[in-house]
Amino acid sequence: GSSAMGATTLRKKVKQAGLDIEVINTSIEDIPFDADIVITHDTLGERASEKCKNAELITIDQFVGNPIYDNLVNRLKK
């Protein structure tokens, strides 16, 4: 659904920025233990924070067309 489209968008932006960062789309239950940043829907934030205690958690209200991806990529380039 929309989370997969959001991941695809972010993956493209990361690649275009020349960053060597893996972007995946997964269920909360399958979030890798070594994830650095997790982006999830606002309604799933609490569940995600329990799963990924060491990762930065970003909650958003929409996956498609969200400016957070550009902001995140710009931040990661620094």
N, CA, C and O atoms as CSV, one atom per row, in Angstrom:
chain,resi,resn,atom,element,x,y,z
A,1,GLY,N,N,0.804,-1.180,0.000
A,1,GLY,CA,C,0.000,0.000,0.000
A,1,GLY,C,C,0.852,1.251,0.000
A,1,GLY,O,O,1.907,1.333,-0.630
A,2,SER,N,N,0.346,2.208,0.731
A,2,SER,CA,C,0.994,3.524,0.736
A,2,SER,C,C,2.353,3.507,1.425
A,2,SER,O,O,3.236,4.282,1.057
A,3,SER,N,N,2.539,2.633,2.423
A,3,SER,CA,C,3.860,2.581,3.075
A,3,SER,C,C,4.924,2.071,2.112
A,3,SER,O,O,6.069,2.523,2.158
A,4,ALA,N,N,4.562,1.144,1.251
A,4,ALA,CA,C,5.506,0.648,0.241
A,4,ALA,C,C,5.862,1.754,-0.748
A,4,ALA,O,O,7.016,1.883,-1.155
A,5,MET,N,N,4.876,2.543,-1.126
A,5,MET,CA,C,5.136,3.663,-2.035
A,5,MET,C,C,6.023,4.703,-1.358
A,5,MET,O,O,6.896,5.287,-2.001
A,6,GLY,N,N,5.805,4.940,-0.064
A,6,GLY,CA,C,6.650,5.874,0.682
A,6,GLY,C,C,8.087,5.383,0.749
A,6,GLY,O,O,9.023,6.166,0.586
A,7,ALA,N,N,8.266,4.083,0.990
A,7,ALA,CA,C,9.612,3.508,1.042
A,7,ALA,C,C,10.304,3.625,-0.311
A,7,ALA,O,O,11.497,3.922,-0.378
A,8,THR,N,N,9.566,3.395,-1.374
A,8,THR,CA,C,10.126,3.523,-2.724
A,8,THR,C,C,10.561,4.953,-2.985
A,8,THR,O,O,11.636,5.190,-3.536
A,9,THR,N,N,9.735,5.898,-2.593
A,9,THR,CA,C,10.073,7.315,-2.755
A,9,THR,C,C,11.344,7.651,-1.996
A,9,THR,O,O,12.253,8.277,-2.542
A,10,LEU,N,N,11.408,7.233,-0.731
A,10,LEU,CA,C,12.587,7.523,0.081
A,10,LEU,C,C,13.820,6.834,-0.477
A,10,LEU,O,O,14.898,7.429,-0.505
A,11,ARG,N,N,13.684,5.603,-0.919
A,11,ARG,CA,C,14.810,4.852,-1.496
A,11,ARG,C,C,15.389,5.604,-2.692
A,11,ARG,O,O,16.607,5.719,-2.824
A,12,LYS,N,N,14.516,6.116,-3.563
A,12,LYS,CA,C,14.966,6.867,-4.743
A,12,LYS,C,C,15.694,8.147,-4.341
A,12,LYS,O,O,16.725,8.489,-4.919
A,13,LYS,N,N,15.155,8.847,-3.355
A,13,LYS,CA,C,15.766,10.098,-2.918
A,13,LYS,C,C,17.132,9.844,-2.272
A,13,LYS,O,O,18.069,10.617,-2.472
A,14,VAL,N,N,17.242,8.767,-1.504
A,14,VAL,CA,C,18.507,8.394,-0.877
A,14,VAL,C,C,19.542,8.073,-1.952
A,14,VAL,O,O,20.692,8.505,-1.865
A,15,LYS,N,N,19.128,7.316,-2.962
A,15,LYS,CA,C,20.034,6.946,-4.051
A,15,LYS,C,C,20.475,8.186,-4.829
A,15,LYS,O,O,21.659,8.344,-5.127
A,16,GLN,N,N,19.525,9.066,-5.158
A,16,GLN,CA,C,19.848,10.285,-5.898
A,16,GLN,C,C,20.815,11.172,-5.129
A,16,GLN,O,O,21.610,11.897,-5.727
A,17,ALA,N,N,20.747,11.115,-3.800
A,17,ALA,CA,C,21.638,11.924,-2.968
A,17,ALA,C,C,23.009,11.278,-2.818
A,17,ALA,O,O,23.913,11.865,-2.224
A,18,GLY,N,N,23.166,10.060,-3.358
A,18,GLY,CA,C,24.445,9.375,-3.284
A,18,GLY,C,C,24.753,8.792,-1.912
A,18,GLY,O,O,25.915,8.556,-1.579
A,19,LEU,N,N,23.722,8.563,-1.124
A,19,LEU,CA,C,23.914,8.010,0.217
A,19,LEU,C,C,23.894,6.493,0.165
A,19,LEU,O,O,23.087,5.903,-0.554
A,20,ASP,N,N,24.762,5.872,0.912
A,20,ASP,CA,C,24.821,4.411,0.974
A,20,ASP,C,C,24.001,3.953,2.179
A,20,ASP,O,O,24.542,3.511,3.193
A,21,ILE,N,N,22.686,4.071,2.038
A,21,ILE,CA,C,21.761,3.741,3.117
A,21,ILE,C,C,20.697,2.797,2.563
A,21,ILE,O,O,20.105,3.051,1.513
A,22,GLU,N,N,20.467,1.711,3.284
A,22,GLU,CA,C,19.439,0.751,2.872
A,22,GLU,C,C,18.080,1.218,3.390
A,22,GLU,O,O,17.935,1.542,4.569
A,23,VAL,N,N,17.099,1.249,2.510
A,23,VAL,CA,C,15.730,1.607,2.865
A,23,VAL,C,C,14.862,0.393,2.581
A,23,VAL,O,O,14.827,-0.109,1.458
A,24,ILE,N,N,14.156,-0.079,3.617
A,24,ILE,CA,C,13.276,-1.232,3.441
A,24,ILE,C,C,11.877,-0.889,3.919
A,24,ILE,O,O,11.677,0.065,4.669
A,25,ASN,N,N,10.921,-1.674,3.477
A,25,ASN,CA,C,9.541,-1.578,3.938
A,25,ASN,C,C,9.217,-2.913,4.603
A,25,ASN,O,O,9.358,-3.970,3.988
A,26,THR,N,N,8.786,-2.860,5.857
A,26,THR,CA,C,8.523,-4.090,6.597
A,26,THR,C,C,7.419,-3.873,7.627
A,26,THR,O,O,7.070,-2.738,7.951
A,27,SER,N,N,6.890,-4.949,8.122
A,27,SER,CA,C,5.924,-4.853,9.206
A,27,SER,C,C,6.648,-4.463,10.487
A,27,SER,O,O,7.864,-4.630,10.592
A,28,ILE,N,N,5.918,-3.952,11.444
A,28,ILE,CA,C,6.530,-3.574,12.713
A,28,ILE,C,C,7.214,-4.776,13.362
A,28,ILE,O,O,8.296,-4.648,13.935
A,29,GLU,N,N,6.590,-5.921,13.271
A,29,GLU,CA,C,7.145,-7.126,13.881
A,29,GLU,C,C,8.497,-7.513,13.278
A,29,GLU,O,O,9.306,-8.164,13.939
A,30,ASP,N,N,8.742,-7.121,12.043
A,30,ASP,CA,C,9.972,-7.504,11.345
A,30,ASP,C,C,11.001,-6.386,11.241
A,30,ASP,O,O,11.950,-6.497,10.465
A,31,ILE,N,N,10.834,-5.312,12.005
A,31,ILE,CA,C,11.827,-4.236,11.982
A,31,ILE,C,C,13.155,-4.811,12.455
A,31,ILE,O,O,13.214,-5.419,13.524
A,32,PRO,N,N,14.219,-4.630,11.681
A,32,PRO,CA,C,15.532,-5.163,12.094
A,32,PRO,C,C,15.986,-4.552,13.415
A,32,PRO,O,O,15.768,-3.366,13.662
A,33,PHE,N,N,16.613,-5.353,14.256
A,33,PHE,CA,C,17.061,-4.874,15.568
A,33,PHE,C,C,18.094,-3.763,15.448
A,33,PHE,O,O,18.257,-2.965,16.371
A,34,ASP,N,N,18.799,-3.704,14.309
A,34,ASP,CA,C,19.839,-2.700,14.139
A,34,ASP,C,C,19.397,-1.500,13.286
A,34,ASP,O,O,20.234,-0.755,12.776
A,35,ALA,N,N,18.090,-1.322,13.137
A,35,ALA,CA,C,17.586,-0.174,12.369
A,35,ALA,C,C,18.000,1.124,13.061
A,35,ALA,O,O,17.950,1.234,14.286
A,36,ASP,N,N,18.400,2.085,12.266
A,36,ASP,CA,C,18.798,3.391,12.807
A,36,ASP,C,C,17.631,4.371,12.851
A,36,ASP,O,O,17.492,5.149,13.795
A,37,ILE,N,N,16.792,4.321,11.809
A,37,ILE,CA,C,15.643,5.221,11.704
A,37,ILE,C,C,14.441,4.392,11.276
A,37,ILE,O,O,14.532,3.574,10.360
A,38,VAL,N,N,13.318,4.610,11.946
A,38,VAL,CA,C,12.071,3.932,11.589
A,38,VAL,C,C,11.022,5.004,11.322
A,38,VAL,O,O,10.793,5.890,12.146
A,39,ILE,N,N,10.393,4.908,10.162
A,39,ILE,CA,C,9.306,5.816,9.801
A,39,ILE,C,C,8.026,4.993,9.806
A,39,ILE,O,O,7.943,3.961,9.139
A,40,THR,N,N,7.044,5.443,10.547
A,40,THR,CA,C,5.782,4.716,10.626
A,40,THR,C,C,4.616,5.691,10.694
A,40,THR,O,O,4.800,6.888,10.917
A,41,HIS,N,N,3.430,5.165,10.499
A,41,HIS,CA,C,2.219,5.985,10.585
A,41,HIS,C,C,1.987,6.380,12.036
A,41,HIS,O,O,2.319,5.637,12.959
A,42,ASP,N,N,1.415,7.555,12.220
A,42,ASP,CA,C,1.133,8.069,13.563
A,42,ASP,C,C,0.437,7.036,14.448
A,42,ASP,O,O,0.758,6.903,15.628
A,43,THR,N,N,-0.502,6.320,13.879
A,43,THR,CA,C,-1.301,5.378,14.663
A,43,THR,C,C,-0.505,4.159,15.128
A,43,THR,O,O,-0.955,3.427,16.010
A,44,LEU,N,N,0.670,3.938,14.544
A,44,LEU,CA,C,1.496,2.784,14.905
A,44,LEU,C,C,2.751,3.175,15.685
A,44,LEU,O,O,3.604,2.332,15.960
A,45,GLY,N,N,2.856,4.432,16.033
A,45,GLY,CA,C,4.050,4.932,16.692
A,45,GLY,C,C,4.383,4.227,17.989
A,45,GLY,O,O,5.543,3.895,18.230
A,46,GLU,N,N,3.392,3.993,18.826
A,46,GLU,CA,C,3.646,3.353,20.118
A,46,GLU,C,C,4.154,1.925,19.944
A,46,GLU,O,O,5.110,1.515,20.602
A,47,ARG,N,N,3.515,1.178,19.063
A,47,ARG,CA,C,3.965,-0.201,18.801
A,47,ARG,C,C,5.380,-0.211,18.245
A,47,ARG,O,O,6.204,-1.034,18.645
A,48,ALA,N,N,5.662,0.703,17.322
A,48,ALA,CA,C,6.988,0.751,16.711
A,48,ALA,C,C,8.047,1.132,17.740
A,48,ALA,O,O,9.151,0.588,17.716
A,49,SER,N,N,7.735,2.045,18.629
A,49,SER,CA,C,8.728,2.473,19.620
A,49,SER,C,C,9.073,1.337,20.577
A,49,SER,O,O,10.199,1.272,21.070
A,50,GLU,N,N,8.142,0.456,20.844
A,50,GLU,CA,C,8.415,-0.703,21.691
A,50,GLU,C,C,9.351,-1.686,20.982
A,50,GLU,O,O,10.171,-2.341,21.626
A,51,LYS,N,N,9.228,-1.785,19.677
A,51,LYS,CA,C,10.022,-2.728,18.887
A,51,LYS,C,C,11.432,-2.214,18.609
A,51,LYS,O,O,12.386,-2.992,18.585
A,52,CYS,N,N,11.562,-0.929,18.403
A,52,CYS,CA,C,12.852,-0.369,17.974
A,52,CYS,C,C,13.334,0.677,18.960
A,52,CYS,O,O,13.413,1.859,18.627
A,53,LYS,N,N,13.651,0.259,20.148
A,53,LYS,CA,C,14.026,1.172,21.225
A,53,LYS,C,C,15.294,1.978,20.936
A,53,LYS,O,O,15.453,3.076,21.469
A,54,ASN,N,N,16.191,1.459,20.109
A,54,ASN,CA,C,17.450,2.153,19.833
A,54,ASN,C,C,17.421,2.985,18.560
A,54,ASN,O,O,18.399,3.662,18.244
A,55,ALA,N,N,16.324,2.944,17.833
A,55,ALA,CA,C,16.234,3.674,16.566
A,55,ALA,C,C,15.541,5.020,16.768
A,55,ALA,O,O,14.730,5.190,17.679
A,56,GLU,N,N,15.874,5.950,15.915
A,56,GLU,CA,C,15.111,7.203,15.861
A,56,GLU,C,C,13.761,6.867,15.249
A,56,GLU,O,O,13.699,6.209,14.211
A,57,LEU,N,N,12.695,7.303,15.869
A,57,LEU,CA,C,11.349,7.030,15.376
A,57,LEU,C,C,10.740,8.306,14.812
A,57,LEU,O,O,10.677,9.336,15.484
A,58,ILE,N,N,10.296,8.217,13.568
A,58,ILE,CA,C,9.619,9.329,12.913
A,58,ILE,C,C,8.207,8.858,12.593
A,58,ILE,O,O,8.026,7.875,11.875
A,59,THR,N,N,7.206,9.556,13.123
A,59,THR,CA,C,5.825,9.205,12.819
A,59,THR,C,C,5.250,10.251,11.878
A,59,THR,O,O,5.486,11.450,12.026
A,60,ILE,N,N,4.490,9.764,10.908
A,60,ILE,CA,C,3.901,10.655,9.907
A,60,ILE,C,C,2.429,10.297,9.717
A,60,ILE,O,O,1.985,9.213,10.095
A,61,ASP,N,N,1.691,11.216,9.132
A,61,ASP,CA,C,0.266,10.972,8.916
A,61,ASP,C,C,-0.046,10.498,7.502
A,61,ASP,O,O,-1.145,10.011,7.237
A,62,GLN,N,N,0.917,10.639,6.593
A,62,GLN,CA,C,0.715,10.151,5.220
A,62,GLN,C,C,2.061,9.757,4.635
A,62,GLN,O,O,3.064,10.438,4.849
A,63,PHE,N,N,2.078,8.671,3.906
A,63,PHE,CA,C,3.318,8.174,3.323
A,63,PHE,C,C,3.591,8.759,1.940
A,63,PHE,O,O,4.748,8.864,1.533
A,64,VAL,N,N,2.565,9.132,1.230
A,64,VAL,CA,C,2.708,9.588,-0.145
A,64,VAL,C,C,2.742,11.111,-0.186
A,64,VAL,O,O,1.885,11.783,0.387
A,65,GLY,N,N,3.752,11.642,-0.878
A,65,GLY,CA,C,3.850,13.089,-1.058
A,65,GLY,C,C,4.239,13.832,0.207
A,65,GLY,O,O,3.940,15.019,0.338
A,66,ASN,N,N,4.892,13.167,1.130
A,66,ASN,CA,C,5.250,13.791,2.395
A,66,ASN,C,C,6.630,14.447,2.282
A,66,ASN,O,O,7.589,13.800,1.862
A,67,PRO,N,N,6.736,15.730,2.656
A,67,PRO,CA,C,8.028,16.423,2.560
A,67,PRO,C,C,9.061,15.912,3.562
A,67,PRO,O,O,10.225,16.305,3.485
A,68,ILE,N,N,8.675,15.059,4.485
A,68,ILE,CA,C,9.613,14.522,5.466
A,68,ILE,C,C,10.765,13.796,4.782
A,68,ILE,O,O,11.887,13.805,5.288
A,69,TYR,N,N,10.505,13.171,3.644
A,69,TYR,CA,C,11.555,12.425,2.946
A,69,TYR,C,C,12.679,13.349,2.497
A,69,TYR,O,O,13.854,13.031,2.684
A,70,ASP,N,N,12.331,14.490,1.908
A,70,ASP,CA,C,13.354,15.456,1.487
A,70,ASP,C,C,14.100,16.004,2.696
A,70,ASP,O,O,15.323,16.143,2.667
A,71,ASN,N,N,13.362,16.316,3.760
A,71,ASN,CA,C,13.987,16.845,4.971
A,71,ASN,C,C,14.954,15.823,5.568
A,71,ASN,O,O,16.053,16.183,5.990
A,72,LEU,N,N,14.558,14.570,5.603
A,72,LEU,CA,C,15.403,13.521,6.161
A,72,LEU,C,C,16.663,13.321,5.316
A,72,LEU,O,O,17.766,13.228,5.855
A,73,VAL,N,N,16.500,13.258,4.011
A,73,VAL,CA,C,17.657,13.083,3.134
A,73,VAL,C,C,18.627,14.251,3.276
A,73,VAL,O,O,19.839,14.044,3.324
A,74,ASN,N,N,18.118,15.452,3.342
A,74,ASN,CA,C,18.989,16.625,3.527
A,74,ASN,C,C,19.737,16.539,4.855
A,74,ASN,O,O,20.922,16.864,4.930
A,75,ARG,N,N,19.052,16.108,5.881
A,75,ARG,CA,C,19.691,15.959,7.194
A,75,ARG,C,C,20.771,14.876,7.158
A,75,ARG,O,O,21.838,15.046,7.749
A,76,LEU,N,N,20.505,13.784,6.481
A,76,LEU,CA,C,21.462,12.677,6.415
A,76,LEU,C,C,22.688,13.011,5.562
A,76,LEU,O,O,23.753,12.422,5.748
A,77,LYS,N,N,22.540,13.948,4.634
A,77,LYS,CA,C,23.674,14.359,3.803
A,77,LYS,C,C,24.690,15.161,4.592
A,77,LYS,O,O,25.852,15.248,4.194
A,78,LYS,N,N,24.277,15.742,5.691
A,78,LYS,CA,C,25.172,16.595,6.493
A,78,LYS,C,C,26.082,15.802,7.372
A,78,LYS,O,O,26.889,16.376,8.103
